Amino acid sequence: VTQSFQPDSKLEIFPHGDSPELIDSLVTYLWDSTILDWHILLALRSTYDAEDRLLEKTTSIDYFGDPLIFRELYAYDANGDNHLIEEFAILGEDVFPSSRTELKYVDHQPYEVTVYGSDGFSFFPQYRSNYAYTFSGVLRRNMNFEWDVAEDNWFLNQTIDYFYDPAGRLAGKETADLFKNAPEKRVFISLSYMDED
């Protein structure tokens, strides 16, 4: 209407030291046309240990003027692998567990990741992913499961297989979605290379 640009949103990112990837904090703003100033919509803060491993991540979201705070805690095993992620929701003075993720490794590569949900008091299984690798250490197969409450067991709902050419480049990817009362659905993607591209 005015034929001019107006402020809308703004993103500020503060890196962790000199790292091009790690982020200490991040803030997203929206322009408030009533007060003619920036209003924080989302803020994220990360904490690292002396080895630059992520220890804690806190996210604050503005929910109609009230902050919703989510906190993630990361734990590492004796091999330095992140084996546990615990998530909490903070409402005022109350802290509620919301989920936990358990990770298992071999040679520093995850072979099983299990996600548990929470009702605020106890945990229950939700999702699980298993990974298999080639001798060279690249991902060969990914199997995804969901928890079947009626059967009280895991149900395999998806497999993803990866294929590589002699040069070690990804040559194909086959995804199979599995259903209890319907035929499986498969998609195959083939990749070709020329001039090393």
N, C-alpha and C positions, 0 to 999 in steps of 0.2 A: 504493500500500500504506500509506503513512504519512499519506495525506490532506493532504499539504503539498507546496509547490513546492520543487524542488531546482535548484541551478545546473546549466546544461547547456552553453550556448555564449555567447560574447560577441564583439562586433565593435567595434573602435575605428577611427575614421576621422579623419585629420589633414589638413585642407584646406591648399592651397597659398596662403599669404597670406590675402587677403580673398576669394579666388575661390570662388563657389558651386559650381563644377564641377570644377576641377583639384584633384587629391589628391596630397599629398606622400608620405603613407604610409598603410597600412591593415594592421591586424592582426586575425586571427581566432583566438579561443581556444576550447578545449574544457575542460570541467571534469574534472579527474582525481580520481576518488573515492578513489584510493589515498593520494595525498599531500595530498588536500583543498586543492588549489590549481589555478589556471588553467594550462593547458599550451598553448603557441603551436602552432597547426596550420598557419597560413599567414601570411606576412608579405610585404608589397609596399612597395617604396620607389621613388619617382620623382624624377628630376632634370630641372630645366628650365634653359633659357638665360635671358639678360637680357630676351628678348622673350616669356618664358613659353611657349616651344615645348618640347615634351617631347624630351629628349635621351637619357635612359636609364631603363629600368624593370627592376628586379630583383625576382624573386619567389622566395621560399624556402618550400618545402613540407616538412613533417615526414613522413618515410617510415619508420615503425617506429623512430623514434629518430634516424635519420640525415637530414641536410638534403639535399634536392634543390633545386638553385639554377638558375634560368633567367634569362637576361639578354637584354634587347632594346636595341639601339642604333638611334637614329633620325637620319637625315641629311637635310639640306635643300638645295635647289638655290638658284640666284641669285635666283629669284622668291619664295623663302620657302616653297616647297611641299615637303612631306615626300616625297622620291622614293625612299627606301630604308629598309627595316627589316631589321636583321640579328638573328637569334636564336641564342643559344648555350646549351648545357647544360653546367653545371659540376659535375664529380664529383671531390671532393677537390681536387687540384692540377691536374687535367686539364680543359681547356676544349675542347668539341666544337661545331662549327657545326651547328645543327639545321635552320634554314630561313632563307630570305631572301625579302623581298617587294619587288618593283620597281614603282613607280608612275609613270605618265606623265600630264601635265596639259595642258589648254588653258584659258586664262583662269581659272586656279586651280581648275578642276574636273577630277577624275580621269577620263580616258577609257580607261585600260587599267591593270589591276592584275594582276601575274603573281607567283605563289607558287612558289618552288623548294624542294624537300626536300633533305635531305642524309643521306648515310650516315656522316657524321663526317669525311669527307675531301673529297668532291666534291659538286657540286650537280646536280640533275636537275629538269626542269619537272614540276609537279603540276597546278596550277589556274590559270586565267586568266579574268578578267572584263573585258568591254568595256562602256562606257556611252555613250549618245547622249542629247543634251539638246534641248529645244525652243529657239526663238529667245529666249524669256524666261528660259532658264537652268534650267528644271526637268527632272527626269529623264524621258526619253521611252521609252528602251529599255535593258534590261540583258541582255547575252548572256554565258552562263557556259560555259566549256570545261574539259575534262579532258584530260590528256595520254594519248594512246594509244601505249603502248610498242611494240605490234606494228606499227602503221602509222608510228611515229616522227613523229607529227604531232598537232595538236590536234583534238579531237572536240567539236562543239557539242552539249551535253547539255541546255541549258535556255535559253529566252528568256522575258523578262518585259517586257510592253508596258504603258505607263501612258497613260491617257486623261483629259483634263481638260475641264471645262465652260467656258462663256464667262467665268465669274467666276474662272477659274484654279484651281478646286477639283478634287481628284481625283474623277473620275466613274467610272472603271473600271480594272481591272487584269486582264490576261490572262497566265497562266503556261502555257507549253508545255514539257513534259518530253519529251526526245527520246531514243530508244533505237536501238541498231544493228539488233537483230533482233526488234523489236516495234513496233506502232503508237505514234505519239506520243500523249501524254495532255495534254489541255488543260483548264484551269479558268479560268472568267471570273467575276470579282466586280464587281458593279455597285453604285455608291453613289448615293443620292438625298438631296437636301437640302430642308428646309422651314424657313421662318423663319430662314434663314441658319445653320441647324445641320445 
